[in-house]
């Protein structure tokens, strides 16, 4: 409630300062008539309303702290109501006696006692409803905001993934390579065009999928590597060692491509310093992309979201861990393979 009140510039204590006298006035007007002066009756009402209001507030605050989640609303309400009822059981007799019922013998009249009790029940309902409704509304609004933020984050993540999966530089370089090939070797140019179309077809077909078969991913990566090796004919070596039976395992789409692209982006690729990339399965559980380390002195500007996106996607799929090993000579990333019993069933680690 304090959060909501802060937003409109009101402190919770002010609500009590205003609410307690108003509720005390209502109780004074609603209580059974007797011969006591009105101000004395109002004074008793004000005192006990303040005690009761703050008692209810402490009870509500305690269970709100213990069960803060929106999903725990029912449990929180049950415990809160039970605790307030206990407070009422002890509070009502004291209030009846103090508010000008001079002897405990007057408790023999049930009508008087229950009338005072009804007043307390109504008061507790007003106080409890005030706090709980405002708190529930706050939590509900926060829940909606969190869901919207999650949706926006998913959209941003998907955009960042696509942005990092195939950089514009790759397309520009591929088109430049194709232009050169057309003049030098028309046959290779046709093959290059076919592979390039296969690469982008795969991206468009799988950009919204959570997982794809490892075999399909490897075929895509081979097409991608073919395009790279036309550009680096003797400078880039990519070796695939994956058993056929493992190709039915699954992987997040374009994961391997991102890792291959990162290896080329951050390392020297030249005739004197060729880049060696090994793609293999380790212990039947992880697909590994490993490259020799020969860092560029001047590295292309990086958004630093390639590996982060892979981690986020695998965390979303089932909290899978991505292993990154960086030694003096090699850089290696191990991504867990995923097996599914059926496409619609739960994902499990290979």
C-alpha positions as CSV (number, residue, x, y, z in Angstrom):
1,X,0.0,0.0,0.0
2,X,2.9,2.3,0.8
3,X,4.1,2.0,-2.8
4,X,0.7,3.0,-4.2
5,X,0.4,5.9,-1.8
6,X,3.9,7.2,-2.6
7,X,3.0,7.3,-6.3
8,X,0.1,9.7,-5.5
9,X,2.1,11.6,-2.9
10,X,0.4,10.4,0.2
11,X,2.1,8.7,3.2
12,X,0.5,5.6,4.7
13,X,0.6,7.3,8.2
14,X,-1.7,10.1,6.9
15,X,-4.3,7.5,5.9
16,X,-4.3,6.2,9.5
17,X,-4.5,9.8,10.9
18,X,-7.6,10.4,8.7
19,X,-9.1,6.9,8.7
20,X,-8.9,6.2,12.5
21,X,-10.9,9.4,13.5
22,X,-13.5,8.8,10.7
23,X,-14.0,5.1,11.7
24,X,-14.1,6.1,15.4
25,X,-16.9,8.6,14.6
26,X,-18.9,5.9,12.7
27,X,-18.5,3.5,15.6
28,X,-19.6,6.2,18.1
29,X,-22.7,7.0,16.0
30,X,-23.5,3.3,15.5
31,X,-23.0,2.0,19.1
32,X,-26.0,1.5,21.4
33,X,-27.3,4.6,23.1
34,X,-26.4,5.2,26.7
35,X,-26.2,8.2,29.1
36,X,-22.5,9.0,28.6
37,X,-21.5,12.3,27.1
38,X,-20.9,12.1,23.4
39,X,-17.2,13.3,23.6
40,X,-16.4,10.6,26.2
41,X,-17.9,8.0,23.9
42,X,-16.0,9.4,21.0
43,X,-12.8,9.3,23.0
44,X,-13.2,5.7,23.9
45,X,-14.0,4.9,20.2
46,X,-10.9,6.9,19.1
47,X,-8.6,5.1,21.5
48,X,-9.8,1.6,20.7
49,X,-10.1,2.2,17.0
50,X,-6.5,3.3,17.0
51,X,-5.4,0.2,18.9
52,X,-7.6,-2.1,16.7
53,X,-6.6,-0.4,13.4
54,X,-2.9,-0.7,14.2
55,X,-3.3,-4.2,15.4
56,X,-4.9,-5.2,12.1
57,X,-2.2,-3.3,10.2
58,X,0.5,-5.3,12.0
59,X,-1.2,-8.6,11.3
60,X,-1.7,-7.7,7.7
61,X,1.8,-6.5,7.3
62,X,3.2,-9.7,8.9
63,X,1.4,-12.1,6.6
64,X,2.1,-9.8,3.6
65,X,5.8,-10.2,4.3
66,X,5.5,-13.9,4.9
67,X,3.3,-14.6,1.8
68,X,4.0,-11.7,-0.6
69,X,3.3,-13.5,-3.9
70,X,0.1,-12.9,-5.9
71,X,-0.3,-16.7,-6.0
72,X,-0.3,-16.8,-2.2
73,X,-3.3,-14.4,-1.9
74,X,-5.7,-17.1,-0.7
75,X,-3.3,-18.4,2.0
76,X,-2.5,-14.9,3.1
77,X,-6.1,-14.0,3.4
78,X,-7.0,-17.1,5.4
79,X,-4.2,-16.5,7.9
80,X,-5.0,-12.8,8.1
81,X,-8.7,-13.3,8.7
82,X,-8.0,-16.0,11.4
83,X,-5.6,-13.7,13.2
84,X,-7.9,-10.8,13.1
85,X,-10.7,-13.0,14.5
86,X,-8.5,-13.9,17.4
87,X,-7.8,-10.2,18.0
88,X,-11.6,-9.6,17.9
89,X,-12.3,-12.4,20.4
90,X,-10.0,-10.7,23.0
91,X,-10.7,-7.1,21.9
92,X,-14.5,-7.0,21.9
93,X,-15.1,-7.9,25.6
94,X,-12.5,-5.2,26.6
95,X,-14.1,-2.7,24.3
96,X,-17.6,-3.5,25.6
97,X,-16.6,-3.1,29.2
98,X,-14.5,0.1,28.7
99,X,-17.0,1.9,26.5
100,X,-19.3,2.8,29.3
101,X,-20.5,-0.8,30.1
102,X,-19.6,-0.4,33.8
103,X,-20.0,-3.9,35.0
104,X,-19.2,-7.3,33.5
105,X,-22.7,-8.3,34.6
106,X,-24.1,-6.5,31.6
107,X,-22.5,-9.2,29.4
108,X,-25.5,-11.2,30.4
109,X,-27.4,-9.4,27.8
110,X,-26.2,-11.1,24.5
111,X,-27.8,-8.4,22.4
112,X,-25.4,-5.7,23.7
113,X,-22.3,-7.9,23.4
114,X,-23.1,-9.0,19.8
115,X,-24.0,-5.4,18.8
116,X,-20.5,-4.3,19.9
117,X,-19.0,-7.4,18.2
118,X,-20.8,-6.6,15.0
119,X,-19.4,-3.1,15.0
120,X,-15.9,-4.5,15.4
121,X,-16.4,-7.1,12.7
122,X,-17.5,-4.3,10.3
123,X,-14.5,-2.2,11.4
124,X,-12.1,-5.1,10.7
125,X,-13.7,-5.7,7.3
126,X,-13.2,-2.0,6.4
127,X,-9.6,-1.9,7.6
128,X,-8.7,-5.3,6.1
129,X,-10.4,-4.6,2.8
130,X,-8.6,-1.2,2.5
131,X,-5.1,-2.7,2.9
132,X,-5.7,-6.0,1.1
133,X,-7.4,-4.5,-2.0
134,X,-4.8,-1.9,-2.5
135,X,-2.0,-4.5,-2.0
136,X,-3.7,-7.0,-4.4
137,X,-4.1,-4.2,-7.0
138,X,-0.4,-3.3,-6.6
139,X,0.7,-6.9,-7.0
140,X,-1.6,-7.5,-9.9
141,X,-0.3,-4.4,-11.7
142,X,3.3,-5.4,-11.0
143,X,2.6,-8.9,-12.4
144,X,1.2,-7.4,-15.6
145,X,4.2,-5.1,-15.9
146,X,6.6,-8.1,-15.4
147,X,4.7,-10.1,-18.0
148,X,5.0,-7.3,-20.5
149,X,8.6,-6.8,-19.6
150,X,9.2,-10.5,-20.2
151,X,7.5,-10.4,-23.6
152,X,9.5,-7.3,-24.6
153,X,12.7,-9.0,-23.4
154,X,11.9,-12.1,-25.5
155,X,11.3,-9.9,-28.5
156,X,14.5,-8.0,-27.9
157,X,16.4,-11.3,-27.4
158,X,15.0,-12.7,-30.6
159,X,16.0,-9.6,-32.4
160,X,19.5,-9.6,-30.9
161,X,19.9,-13.3,-31.7
162,X,19.0,-12.7,-35.4
163,X,21.2,-9.6,-35.5
164,X,24.2,-11.6,-34.2
165,X,23.5,-14.8,-36.1
166,X,24.2,-13.3,-39.5
167,X,25.9,-9.9,-39.5
168,X,25.4,-7.6,-42.4
169,X,29.2,-7.8,-43.0
170,X,28.8,-11.4,-43.9
171,X,26.2,-10.7,-46.5
172,X,28.2,-7.8,-48.0
173,X,31.4,-9.9,-48.1
174,X,29.4,-12.8,-49.7
175,X,28.1,-10.5,-52.4
176,X,31.5,-9.1,-53.1
177,X,32.9,-12.6,-53.3
178,X,30.1,-13.6,-55.6
179,X,30.8,-10.6,-57.9
180,X,34.4,-11.7,-58.1
181,X,33.5,-15.3,-58.8
182,X,31.1,-14.4,-61.6
183,X,34.0,-12.9,-63.5
184,X,36.5,-15.7,-62.7
185,X,34.5,-18.9,-62.5
186,X,30.9,-19.0,-63.4
187,X,30.4,-22.6,-62.2
188,X,31.7,-21.9,-58.7
189,X,29.6,-18.7,-58.7
190,X,26.5,-20.7,-59.3
191,X,27.4,-23.1,-56.4
192,X,28.2,-20.2,-54.2
193,X,24.8,-18.7,-54.9
194,X,23.0,-21.9,-54.2
195,X,24.8,-22.3,-50.8
196,X,24.1,-18.7,-49.9
197,X,20.4,-19.2,-50.7
198,X,20.4,-22.4,-48.5
199,X,21.9,-20.5,-45.7
200,X,19.3,-17.7,-45.6
201,X,16.5,-20.1,-46.3
202,X,17.5,-22.0,-43.1
203,X,17.6,-18.8,-41.1
204,X,14.1,-17.8,-42.3
205,X,12.6,-21.2,-41.7
206,X,14.0,-21.7,-38.2
207,X,14.2,-18.2,-36.7
208,X,11.2,-18.8,-34.5
209,X,11.9,-22.4,-33.5
210,X,13.2,-23.2,-30.1
211,X,15.1,-26.3,-31.2
212,X,16.2,-28.0,-34.4
213,X,17.7,-31.4,-35.2
214,X,21.5,-31.4,-34.9
215,X,21.7,-32.9,-38.4
216,X,19.9,-30.0,-39.9
217,X,22.0,-27.5,-38.0
218,X,25.2,-29.2,-39.2
219,X,24.1,-29.2,-42.8
220,X,23.4,-25.5,-42.4
221,X,26.8,-24.9,-40.9
222,X,28.5,-26.8,-43.7
223,X,26.9,-24.5,-46.2
224,X,27.9,-21.5,-44.1
225,X,31.5,-22.8,-43.9
226,X,31.6,-23.4,-47.7
227,X,30.9,-19.7,-48.2
228,X,33.6,-18.8,-45.7
229,X,36.2,-21.1,-47.3
230,X,35.6,-19.5,-50.7
231,X,36.7,-16.2,-49.0
232,X,39.5,-17.9,-47.1
233,X,40.5,-20.7,-49.4
234,X,43.7,-21.9,-47.6
235,X,43.4,-20.0,-44.4
236,X,40.4,-21.6,-42.8
237,X,40.0,-25.3,-41.8
238,X,36.8,-26.6,-40.3
239,X,36.6,-30.2,-39.2
240,X,33.3,-32.0,-38.4
241,X,33.3,-35.1,-36.3
242,X,29.8,-36.0,-35.3
243,X,28.4,-39.6,-35.3
244,X,25.3,-40.1,-37.5
245,X,23.2,-41.5,-34.6
246,X,23.6,-38.2,-32.7
247,X,22.2,-36.1,-35.5
248,X,18.7,-36.8,-34.2
249,X,19.6,-34.9,-31.0
250,X,18.4,-31.3,-30.9
251,X,20.1,-27.9,-30.5
252,X,19.0,-24.3,-30.4
253,X,19.0,-23.1,-34.0
254,X,22.1,-21.2,-35.3
255,X,24.1,-21.9,-32.2
256,X,27.0,-23.4,-34.0
257,X,27.0,-20.7,-36.6
258,X,27.3,-18.0,-34.0
259,X,30.3,-19.8,-32.4
260,X,32.0,-20.2,-35.8
261,X,31.4,-16.6,-36.7
262,X,32.8,-15.5,-33.3
263,X,35.9,-17.5,-33.9
264,X,36.5,-15.8,-37.2
265,X,35.6,-12.4,-35.9
266,X,38.1,-12.5,-33.0
267,X,41.0,-14.3,-34.5
268,X,43.5,-13.8,-37.3
269,X,42.7,-15.8,-40.4
270,X,45.7,-15.7,-42.8
271,X,47.9,-18.0,-44.9
272,X,50.7,-17.7,-42.3
273,X,48.2,-18.1,-39.4
274,X,45.4,-20.4,-40.5
275,X,42.4,-20.8,-38.2
276,X,41.5,-24.3,-37.3
277,X,38.0,-24.9,-36.0
278,X,36.9,-28.3,-34.8
279,X,33.2,-29.3,-34.3
280,X,32.6,-32.5,-32.5
281,X,30.5,-34.2,-29.8
282,X,32.0,-34.9,-26.4
283,X,30.8,-37.9,-24.4
284,X,27.6,-38.0,-26.4
285,X,26.3,-35.0,-24.4
286,X,27.7,-31.8,-25.8
287,X,28.5,-30.3,-29.2
288,X,31.9,-28.6,-28.9
289,X,33.2,-25.8,-31.1
290,X,37.0,-25.4,-30.6
291,X,39.4,-23.1,-32.3
292,X,43.1,-22.3,-32.0
293,X,43.6,-18.9,-30.3
294,X,45.3,-16.2,-32.3
295,X,43.6,-13.0,-31.3
296,X,43.4,-10.0,-33.6
297,X,45.2,-6.9,-32.4
298,X,42.3,-4.8,-33.6
299,X,39.0,-6.6,-33.0
300,X,35.8,-5.7,-34.8
301,X,33.3,-3.8,-32.7
302,X,31.4,-6.3,-30.7
303,X,27.9,-6.1,-29.2
304,X,29.0,-8.9,-26.8
305,X,25.6,-10.6,-27.0
306,X,26.4,-13.7,-29.1
307,X,27.4,-16.0,-26.3
308,X,24.9,-14.2,-23.9
309,X,22.1,-15.0,-26.3
310,X,23.1,-18.6,-26.4
311,X,23.1,-18.8,-22.6
312,X,19.7,-17.1,-22.4
313,X,18.1,-19.4,-24.9
314,X,19.5,-22.5,-23.2
315,X,18.4,-21.2,-19.8
316,X,14.9,-20.7,-21.2
317,X,14.9,-24.3,-22.7
318,X,15.7,-25.9,-19.4
319,X,18.5,-24.1,-17.5
320,X,21.2,-25.9,-19.4
321,X,24.8,-24.8,-18.7
322,X,27.1,-23.6,-21.4
323,X,30.7,-24.4,-20.7
324,X,33.3,-21.9,-22.0
325,X,37.0,-22.9,-21.7
326,X,39.7,-20.3,-22.6
327,X,43.3,-21.5,-22.5
328,X,46.5,-20.0,-23.8
329,X,46.2,-21.8,-27.1
330,X,42.6,-22.6,-27.6
331,X,39.1,-21.3,-27.1
332,X,36.3,-23.9,-26.6
333,X,32.5,-23.7,-26.1
334,X,30.5,-26.8,-25.2
335,X,26.8,-26.7,-25.7
336,X,24.6,-29.4,-24.3
337,X,22.7,-31.6,-26.8
338,X,19.0,-31.9,-26.2
339,X,16.9,-35.0,-26.6
340,X,13.1,-35.1,-27.0
341,X,10.9,-38.1,-26.7
342,X,8.3,-36.3,-28.8
343,X,8.2,-32.8,-30.2
344,X,5.4,-31.8,-27.8
345,X,7.0,-33.3,-24.7
346,X,9.5,-32.0,-22.2
347,X,13.1,-31.4,-23.3
348,X,15.8,-33.4,-21.6
349,X,19.6,-33.1,-21.6
350,X,21.3,-35.8,-23.7
